Amino acid sequence: MTLEQLLEMWKTDSEIDRYKLDETSLNTPKLHSKYLEILSIAKLQRKKAEHSQKRLLKKKWLYYNGKLPKDAIEELGWEYDPFQGLKVLKGEMEYYYNSDIDIQKSEEKCEYHKVFVETATEIVTNLNWRHQTVGNIIRWRQFEAGG
């Protein structure tokens, strides 16, 4: 599921029909279950992406420090000389790590998963407090009715 799909689904599920508050209350546990499942899966996917990034960073460290075997470099499809003949100082290595396309893609993937988890967490939190919203609507109606 994409973040866009999650947000689109929440647009529909977040609506509260003012005239069917009983149905809203009855449906809240179902929605909570639905989004809690999405959140749980998203957390596991985020962790998997983080572990994948750590493995990539190790390989890239070995690669940039000349410690990755030639057959591994071939298997990964990387160039044999990451510096293209340049002599690089230790202090300049961060520049190469930060501009490495594979590392950038991995970081983007981890950030995407992080945002997805944060969004799903916010949705679940909203559902946890939905009873308050329904209660507030009922109290407001009572106030408007003079009671």
C-alpha positions as CSV (number, residue, x, y, z in Angstrom):
1,M,0.0,0.0,0.0
2,T,1.3,3.5,-0.8
3,L,1.1,6.6,1.4
4,E,-1.3,8.1,-1.2
5,Q,-3.6,5.1,-0.9
6,L,-3.6,5.3,2.8
7,L,-4.5,9.0,2.8
8,E,-7.2,8.5,0.3
9,M,-8.7,5.6,2.4
10,W,-8.5,7.8,5.5
11,K,-10.3,10.6,3.8
12,T,-13.4,8.4,3.5
13,D,-13.0,6.6,6.8
14,S,-12.5,9.7,8.8
15,E,-15.9,11.2,8.0
16,I,-18.4,11.2,10.8
17,D,-22.1,11.3,9.8
18,R,-23.7,13.7,12.2
19,Y,-27.0,11.9,11.9
20,K,-25.6,8.3,12.4
21,L,-23.4,8.7,15.5
22,D,-24.5,5.3,16.7
23,E,-23.1,3.7,13.5
24,T,-19.9,5.8,13.8
25,S,-19.4,4.4,17.3
26,L,-20.1,0.9,16.2
27,N,-17.7,1.2,13.2
28,T,-14.8,2.7,15.2
29,P,-13.4,-0.6,16.5
30,K,-13.5,-2.0,13.0
31,L,-11.6,1.0,11.6
32,H,-9.2,0.8,14.5
33,S,-8.5,-2.8,13.7
34,K,-8.0,-2.0,10.0
35,Y,-5.6,0.8,10.6
36,L,-3.7,-1.0,13.4
37,E,-3.1,-3.9,11.0
38,I,-1.8,-1.4,8.4
39,L,0.4,0.3,11.0
40,S,1.8,-3.0,12.3
41,I,2.8,-4.1,8.8
42,A,4.3,-0.7,8.0
43,K,6.5,-0.8,11.1
44,L,7.8,-4.2,10.0
45,Q,8.5,-2.9,6.5
46,R,10.2,0.2,7.9
47,K,12.5,-2.0,10.0
48,K,13.3,-4.3,7.0
49,A,14.2,-1.2,5.0
50,E,16.5,0.1,7.8
51,H,18.2,-3.3,8.0
52,S,18.6,-3.3,4.2
53,Q,20.2,0.2,4.4
54,K,22.6,-0.9,7.0
55,R,23.8,-3.8,4.9
56,L,24.1,-1.5,1.9
57,L,26.1,1.0,4.0
58,K,28.5,-1.7,5.0
59,K,29.0,-2.8,1.4
60,K,29.6,0.8,0.3
61,W,32.1,1.4,3.1
62,L,34.0,-1.7,2.0
63,Y,33.7,-0.5,-1.6
64,Y,34.9,3.0,-1.0
65,N,37.8,1.8,1.2
66,G,39.0,-0.7,-1.4
67,K,38.1,-3.7,0.7
68,L,35.3,-5.2,-1.3
69,P,36.4,-8.2,-3.4
70,K,36.4,-7.7,-7.2
71,D,33.9,-10.5,-7.7
72,A,31.5,-8.8,-5.3
73,I,31.9,-5.5,-7.1
74,E,31.2,-7.3,-10.4
75,E,28.1,-9.0,-8.9
76,L,26.7,-5.7,-7.7
77,G,27.4,-4.0,-11.1
78,W,29.5,-1.2,-9.5
79,E,32.5,0.5,-11.1
80,Y,35.9,-0.9,-10.0
81,D,37.2,2.5,-9.1
82,P,34.7,4.6,-7.3
83,F,37.0,7.6,-7.4
84,Q,37.8,7.4,-11.1
85,G,41.5,7.7,-10.5
86,L,41.4,10.5,-8.1
87,K,43.3,10.5,-4.8
88,V,40.7,11.0,-2.1
89,L,41.5,12.1,1.5
90,K,39.7,10.5,4.4
91,G,37.9,13.8,5.2
92,E,36.4,13.8,1.7
93,M,34.8,10.4,2.0
94,E,31.6,11.8,3.4
95,Y,31.1,13.7,0.1
96,Y,31.1,10.4,-1.8
97,Y,28.8,8.7,0.6
98,N,26.3,11.5,0.5
99,S,26.3,11.7,-3.3
100,D,26.1,7.9,-3.8
101,I,22.9,7.1,-5.7
102,D,22.3,3.7,-4.1
103,I,22.6,5.2,-0.6
104,Q,20.3,8.1,-1.5
105,K,17.7,5.7,-2.8
106,S,18.0,3.6,0.3
107,E,17.6,6.7,2.5
108,E,14.6,7.9,0.5
109,K,13.0,4.5,1.0
110,C,13.6,4.6,4.8
111,E,12.2,8.1,5.0
112,Y,9.1,7.0,3.0
113,H,8.5,4.2,5.4
114,K,9.1,6.5,8.4
115,V,6.5,9.0,7.1
116,F,4.0,6.1,6.3
117,V,4.4,4.8,9.9
118,E,4.0,8.3,11.4
119,T,0.8,8.9,9.3
120,A,-0.7,5.5,10.2
121,T,0.1,6.2,13.9
122,E,-1.7,9.5,13.7
123,I,-4.7,7.8,12.2
124,V,-4.8,5.2,14.9
125,T,-4.4,7.9,17.6
126,N,-7.3,9.8,16.0
127,L,-9.4,6.6,16.1
128,N,-8.5,6.1,19.8
129,W,-10.1,9.5,20.5
130,R,-13.0,9.2,18.2
131,H,-15.4,8.5,21.1
132,Q,-14.5,11.9,22.4
133,T,-15.5,13.5,19.2
134,V,-18.8,11.7,19.1
135,G,-19.4,12.6,22.7
136,N,-18.7,16.3,21.9
137,I,-21.2,16.3,19.0
138,I,-23.8,14.8,21.3
139,R,-23.2,17.3,24.1
140,W,-23.3,20.2,21.5
141,R,-26.6,18.9,20.2
142,Q,-28.0,18.8,23.8
143,F,-26.8,22.4,24.4
144,E,-28.4,23.6,21.2
145,A,-31.6,21.8,22.2
146,G,-31.6,23.8,25.5
147,G,-30.6,20.9,27.7
